[in-house]
Amino acid sequence: MRAAAVNLIGEGAKGPMPTTTPDFSDPTSVVEAFIHQMYCWEMLAASLADSAEARFREDDPSTMHPEEVKIREPVLQIPHAIVRIYLTQRKRAYTPSGSYSIPPEYNPRLEKVKRVIPKTKSQVVVETYRKALYMGGVREYVVKKQDDKWLIDSVTVTLGTQKMKNVLV
Protein backbone atom coordinates (compact mmCIF):
# COMPACT_ATOMS: atom_id res chain seq x y z
CA MET A 1 0.00 0.00 0.00
CA ARG A 2 2.79 2.46 0.86
CA ALA A 3 4.54 1.99 -2.51
CA ALA A 4 1.26 2.67 -4.31
CA ALA A 5 0.90 5.96 -2.46
CA VAL A 6 4.41 7.01 -3.48
CA ASN A 7 3.67 6.05 -7.08
CA LEU A 8 0.51 8.16 -7.06
CA ILE A 9 2.54 11.14 -5.92
CA GLY A 10 4.94 10.54 -8.77
CA GLU A 11 2.13 10.28 -11.35
CA GLY A 12 2.84 12.35 -14.41
CA ALA A 13 2.13 12.77 -18.09
CA LYS A 14 4.13 9.64 -18.88
CA GLY A 15 2.47 7.43 -16.25
CA PRO A 16 3.58 6.45 -12.76
CA MET A 17 7.10 7.27 -11.69
CA PRO A 18 8.82 4.28 -10.07
CA THR A 19 9.67 4.50 -6.40
CA THR A 20 13.34 5.15 -5.79
CA THR A 21 15.00 3.45 -2.83
CA PRO A 22 18.51 4.80 -2.36
CA ASP A 23 21.60 2.63 -2.27
CA PHE A 24 23.79 4.59 0.13
CA SER A 25 26.88 2.70 -1.09
CA ASP A 26 26.45 4.41 -4.49
CA PRO A 27 26.73 8.24 -4.76
CA THR A 28 24.74 8.31 -8.02
CA SER A 29 21.87 6.42 -6.40
CA VAL A 30 21.82 8.87 -3.49
CA VAL A 31 21.60 11.91 -5.79
CA GLU A 32 18.90 10.31 -7.95
CA ALA A 33 16.86 9.30 -4.89
CA PHE A 34 17.25 12.78 -3.37
CA ILE A 35 15.97 14.41 -6.58
CA HIS A 36 13.03 11.97 -6.60
CA GLN A 37 12.20 12.63 -2.93
CA MET A 38 12.31 16.39 -3.40
CA TYR A 39 10.06 16.09 -6.45
CA CYS A 40 7.53 13.99 -4.51
CA TRP A 41 7.58 16.42 -1.59
CA GLU A 42 7.11 19.49 -3.81
CA MET A 43 4.21 17.82 -5.64
CA LEU A 44 2.56 16.73 -2.38
CA ALA A 45 3.04 20.13 -0.73
CA ALA A 46 1.56 21.98 -3.71
CA SER A 47 -1.36 19.58 -4.07
CA LEU A 48 -2.31 19.76 -0.39
CA ALA A 49 -1.95 23.56 -0.33
CA ASP A 50 -4.16 23.95 -3.40
CA SER A 51 -6.76 21.55 -2.03
CA ALA A 52 -6.81 23.17 1.40
CA GLU A 53 -7.13 26.61 -0.16
CA ALA A 54 -10.01 25.45 -2.35
CA ARG A 55 -11.75 23.86 0.63
CA PHE A 56 -11.17 26.40 3.40
CA ARG A 57 -10.08 29.77 1.99
CA GLU A 58 -12.74 32.39 2.22
CA ASP A 59 -13.10 35.72 0.44
CA ASP A 60 -9.75 37.12 1.65
CA PRO A 61 -7.03 35.41 -0.43
CA SER A 62 -4.27 37.02 1.66
CA THR A 63 -5.23 35.21 4.89
CA MET A 64 -4.84 31.50 5.50
CA HIS A 65 -7.73 29.72 7.17
CA PRO A 66 -6.73 27.97 10.45
CA GLU A 67 -7.40 24.57 8.81
CA GLU A 68 -4.93 25.45 6.03
CA VAL A 69 -2.30 26.17 8.68
CA LYS A 70 -2.98 22.81 10.38
CA ILE A 71 -2.57 20.98 7.07
CA ARG A 72 0.59 22.92 6.21
CA GLU A 73 2.43 22.24 9.49
CA PRO A 74 3.17 18.50 9.01
CA VAL A 75 4.02 19.04 5.33
CA LEU A 76 6.72 21.51 6.36
CA GLN A 77 8.40 18.81 8.48
CA ILE A 78 9.10 16.63 5.44
CA PRO A 79 12.13 18.66 4.23
CA HIS A 80 13.73 18.18 7.67
CA ALA A 81 13.39 14.39 7.20
CA ILE A 82 14.89 14.62 3.70
CA VAL A 83 17.87 16.53 5.13
CA ARG A 84 18.39 13.86 7.83
CA ILE A 85 18.25 11.08 5.24
CA TYR A 86 20.26 12.48 2.31
CA LEU A 87 22.57 15.25 3.52
CA THR A 88 25.82 15.10 5.46
CA GLN A 89 25.55 15.86 9.12
CA ARG A 90 27.11 19.24 9.65
CA LYS A 91 26.10 22.71 10.71
CA ARG A 92 24.50 24.47 7.75
CA ALA A 93 24.03 28.15 7.07
CA TYR A 94 20.32 27.54 6.47
CA THR A 95 17.48 25.35 7.68
CA PRO A 96 14.83 23.88 5.42
CA SER A 97 12.29 26.60 4.79
CA GLY A 98 9.46 24.48 3.50
CA SER A 99 9.47 26.50 0.31
CA TYR A 100 8.48 24.61 -2.82
CA SER A 101 8.14 25.51 -6.49
CA ILE A 102 5.43 24.98 -9.08
CA PRO A 103 6.47 23.44 -11.33
CA PRO A 104 8.74 21.56 -8.93
CA GLU A 105 12.36 22.69 -8.84
CA TYR A 106 13.41 19.05 -8.66
CA ASN A 107 12.16 16.64 -11.32
CA PRO A 108 13.79 13.26 -11.99
CA ARG A 109 12.48 13.30 -15.56
CA LEU A 110 14.26 16.59 -16.27
CA GLU A 111 17.46 16.19 -14.23
CA LYS A 112 19.73 13.30 -15.14
CA VAL A 113 23.15 12.23 -13.90
CA LYS A 114 25.78 12.82 -16.60
CA ARG A 115 28.97 11.70 -14.88
CA VAL A 116 30.67 11.02 -11.56
CA ILE A 117 34.01 12.72 -10.90
CA PRO A 118 36.12 11.12 -8.13
CA LYS A 119 37.93 13.67 -5.96
CA THR A 120 39.18 11.54 -3.06
CA LYS A 121 38.26 8.10 -1.74
CA SER A 122 35.59 9.75 0.41
CA GLN A 123 34.39 12.51 -1.93
CA VAL A 124 32.97 12.59 -5.45
CA VAL A 125 31.12 15.10 -7.58
CA VAL A 126 27.94 13.81 -9.17
CA GLU A 127 27.27 16.02 -12.17
CA THR A 128 23.72 16.31 -13.47
CA TYR A 129 22.11 18.24 -16.27
CA ARG A 130 18.74 19.83 -15.60
CA LYS A 131 16.50 20.66 -18.58
CA ALA A 132 14.69 23.79 -17.40
CA LEU A 133 14.34 27.40 -18.44
CA TYR A 134 14.91 28.62 -14.88
CA MET A 135 18.00 27.31 -13.07
CA GLY A 136 18.57 24.69 -15.75
CA GLY A 137 21.94 23.39 -16.84
CA VAL A 138 24.81 21.70 -15.05
CA ARG A 139 24.65 20.95 -11.33
CA GLU A 140 27.49 19.53 -9.31
CA TYR A 141 26.47 17.63 -6.19
CA VAL A 142 29.40 17.15 -3.81
CA VAL A 143 28.81 13.76 -2.22
CA LYS A 144 30.88 12.65 0.76
CA LYS A 145 31.25 9.36 2.55
CA GLN A 146 30.11 9.68 6.15
CA ASP A 147 29.87 6.59 8.39
CA ASP A 148 30.29 4.33 5.32
CA LYS A 149 27.34 5.98 3.54
CA TRP A 150 27.44 8.43 0.65
CA LEU A 151 25.57 11.65 1.52
CA ILE A 152 25.12 14.94 -0.30
CA ASP A 153 27.15 17.79 1.16
CA SER A 154 26.47 20.67 -1.24
CA VAL A 155 25.41 21.60 -4.75
CA THR A 156 26.84 24.09 -7.20
CA VAL A 157 24.76 25.47 -10.05
CA THR A 158 26.25 26.76 -13.29
CA LEU A 159 24.37 29.73 -14.75
CA GLY A 160 25.97 30.78 -18.00
CA THR A 161 29.65 30.89 -17.10
CA GLN A 162 29.04 31.55 -13.39
CA LYS A 163 29.20 28.81 -10.76
CA MET A 164 27.40 29.40 -7.47
CA LYS A 165 26.53 27.38 -4.40
CA ASN A 166 22.82 26.67 -4.15
CA VAL A 167 20.52 25.69 -1.31
CA LEU A 168 19.60 22.00 -1.46
CA VAL A 169 16.34 22.03 0.53
C-alpha positions as CSV (number, residue, x, y, z in Angstrom):
1,M,0.0,0.0,0.0
2,R,2.8,2.5,0.9
3,A,4.5,2.0,-2.5
4,A,1.3,2.7,-4.3
5,A,0.9,6.0,-2.5
6,V,4.4,7.0,-3.5
7,N,3.7,6.0,-7.1
8,L,0.5,8.2,-7.1
9,I,2.5,11.1,-5.9
10,G,4.9,10.5,-8.8
11,E,2.1,10.3,-11.3
12,G,2.8,12.3,-14.4
13,A,2.1,12.8,-18.1
14,K,4.1,9.6,-18.9
15,G,2.5,7.4,-16.2
16,P,3.6,6.4,-12.8
17,M,7.1,7.3,-11.7
18,P,8.8,4.3,-10.1
19,T,9.7,4.5,-6.4
20,T,13.3,5.2,-5.8
21,T,15.0,3.5,-2.8
22,P,18.5,4.8,-2.4
23,D,21.6,2.6,-2.3
24,F,23.8,4.6,0.1
25,S,26.9,2.7,-1.1
26,D,26.5,4.4,-4.5
27,P,26.7,8.2,-4.8
28,T,24.7,8.3,-8.0
29,S,21.9,6.4,-6.4
30,V,21.8,8.9,-3.5
31,V,21.6,11.9,-5.8
32,E,18.9,10.3,-8.0
33,A,16.9,9.3,-4.9
34,F,17.3,12.8,-3.4
35,I,16.0,14.4,-6.6
36,H,13.0,12.0,-6.6
37,Q,12.2,12.6,-2.9
38,M,12.3,16.4,-3.4
39,Y,10.1,16.1,-6.4
40,C,7.5,14.0,-4.5
41,W,7.6,16.4,-1.6
42,E,7.1,19.5,-3.8
43,M,4.2,17.8,-5.6
44,L,2.6,16.7,-2.4
45,A,3.0,20.1,-0.7
46,A,1.6,22.0,-3.7
47,S,-1.4,19.6,-4.1
48,L,-2.3,19.8,-0.4
49,A,-1.9,23.6,-0.3
50,D,-4.2,24.0,-3.4
51,S,-6.8,21.5,-2.0
52,A,-6.8,23.2,1.4
53,E,-7.1,26.6,-0.2
54,A,-10.0,25.5,-2.4
55,R,-11.8,23.9,0.6
56,F,-11.2,26.4,3.4
57,R,-10.1,29.8,2.0
58,E,-12.7,32.4,2.2
59,D,-13.1,35.7,0.4
60,D,-9.8,37.1,1.7
61,P,-7.0,35.4,-0.4
62,S,-4.3,37.0,1.7
63,T,-5.2,35.2,4.9
64,M,-4.8,31.5,5.5
65,H,-7.7,29.7,7.2
66,P,-6.7,28.0,10.5
67,E,-7.4,24.6,8.8
68,E,-4.9,25.4,6.0
69,V,-2.3,26.2,8.7
70,K,-3.0,22.8,10.4
71,I,-2.6,21.0,7.1
72,R,0.6,22.9,6.2
73,E,2.4,22.2,9.5
74,P,3.2,18.5,9.0
75,V,4.0,19.0,5.3
76,L,6.7,21.5,6.4
77,Q,8.4,18.8,8.5
78,I,9.1,16.6,5.4
79,P,12.1,18.7,4.2
80,H,13.7,18.2,7.7
81,A,13.4,14.4,7.2
82,I,14.9,14.6,3.7
83,V,17.9,16.5,5.1
84,R,18.4,13.9,7.8
85,I,18.2,11.1,5.2
86,Y,20.3,12.5,2.3
87,L,22.6,15.3,3.5
88,T,25.8,15.1,5.5
89,Q,25.5,15.9,9.1
90,R,27.1,19.2,9.7
91,K,26.1,22.7,10.7
92,R,24.5,24.5,7.7
93,A,24.0,28.1,7.1
94,Y,20.3,27.5,6.5
95,T,17.5,25.4,7.7
96,P,14.8,23.9,5.4
97,S,12.3,26.6,4.8
98,G,9.5,24.5,3.5
99,S,9.5,26.5,0.3
100,Y,8.5,24.6,-2.8
101,S,8.1,25.5,-6.5
102,I,5.4,25.0,-9.1
103,P,6.5,23.4,-11.3
104,P,8.7,21.6,-8.9
105,E,12.4,22.7,-8.8
106,Y,13.4,19.0,-8.7
107,N,12.2,16.6,-11.3
108,P,13.8,13.3,-12.0
109,R,12.5,13.3,-15.6
110,L,14.3,16.6,-16.3
111,E,17.5,16.2,-14.2
112,K,19.7,13.3,-15.1
113,V,23.1,12.2,-13.9
114,K,25.8,12.8,-16.6
115,R,29.0,11.7,-14.9
116,V,30.7,11.0,-11.6
117,I,34.0,12.7,-10.9
118,P,36.1,11.1,-8.1
119,K,37.9,13.7,-6.0
120,T,39.2,11.5,-3.1
121,K,38.3,8.1,-1.7
122,S,35.6,9.7,0.4
123,Q,34.4,12.5,-1.9
124,V,33.0,12.6,-5.5
125,V,31.1,15.1,-7.6
126,V,27.9,13.8,-9.2
127,E,27.3,16.0,-12.2
128,T,23.7,16.3,-13.5
129,Y,22.1,18.2,-16.3
130,R,18.7,19.8,-15.6
131,K,16.5,20.7,-18.6
132,A,14.7,23.8,-17.4
133,L,14.3,27.4,-18.4
134,Y,14.9,28.6,-14.9
135,M,18.0,27.3,-13.1
136,G,18.6,24.7,-15.7
137,G,21.9,23.4,-16.8
138,V,24.8,21.7,-15.1
139,R,24.7,20.9,-11.3
140,E,27.5,19.5,-9.3
141,Y,26.5,17.6,-6.2
142,V,29.4,17.2,-3.8
143,V,28.8,13.8,-2.2
144,K,30.9,12.6,0.8
145,K,31.3,9.4,2.5
146,Q,30.1,9.7,6.1
147,D,29.9,6.6,8.4
148,D,30.3,4.3,5.3
149,K,27.3,6.0,3.5
150,W,27.4,8.4,0.7
151,L,25.6,11.7,1.5
152,I,25.1,14.9,-0.3
153,D,27.2,17.8,1.2
154,S,26.5,20.7,-1.2
155,V,25.4,21.6,-4.7
156,T,26.8,24.1,-7.2
157,V,24.8,25.5,-10.1
158,T,26.2,26.8,-13.3
159,L,24.4,29.7,-14.7
160,G,26.0,30.8,-18.0
161,T,29.7,30.9,-17.1
162,Q,29.0,31.6,-13.4
163,K,29.2,28.8,-10.8
164,M,27.4,29.4,-7.5
165,K,26.5,27.4,-4.4
166,N,22.8,26.7,-4.1
167,V,20.5,25.7,-1.3
168,L,19.6,22.0,-1.5
169,V,16.3,22.0,0.5
